[in-house]
Amino acid sequence: MGLFTSIHIASSGMAAERLRTDVISDNIANASSTRTQEGGAFRRSRVVLSQKEAGLDWRNPFIPSDIARGVGKGVRVMGIEKDTADMRMVYDPTHPDSIQSGPKAGYVEYPNVNIVTEMVDLISASRSYEANSSVIQGSKEMFMRALEIGR
């Protein structure tokens, strides 16, 4: 494990949480958008995260392969995908985007964004960002103390 490995892992987490915050902000901003460029109401987006894969490093042949490789390599963003949950239907026949005919006539299709869920996700992303920032600060303090020992 290198000297800056912990900082690298925490910085990848901070970048991922910043992206989550941006996506959540976009969801909240479009919580009442009934019309998009693609057509239809806005669909909630979410960030899919994954553990960074280990490189082609050497593996001890005496350790069983089902045991974890030890330290992590950080986190990476797999992608941003749209939520496929049902849209919220509100009866408002005077709305310009209301459905004109069929069994849902007079209903308006609103985004599947729940503000409470988005705020909980925002708090979670914020706390994760703070935790990764604390890891970087702690590593920095350890490095400074190690340099002081050498004096």
Buried (B, 14 or more C-beta within 10 A) or exposed (E): EEEEBBBBBBBBBBBBBEBBBBBBEBBBEBBEBBEEEEEEBBBBBBBEBEEEEEEEEEEEEEEEEEEEEEEBBBBBBEEBEEEEEEBBBEEBEEBEBBBEEEEEEBBBBBBBBBEEEBEEBBEEBBEBBEEBBEBBEEBEEEEEEEEEEEE
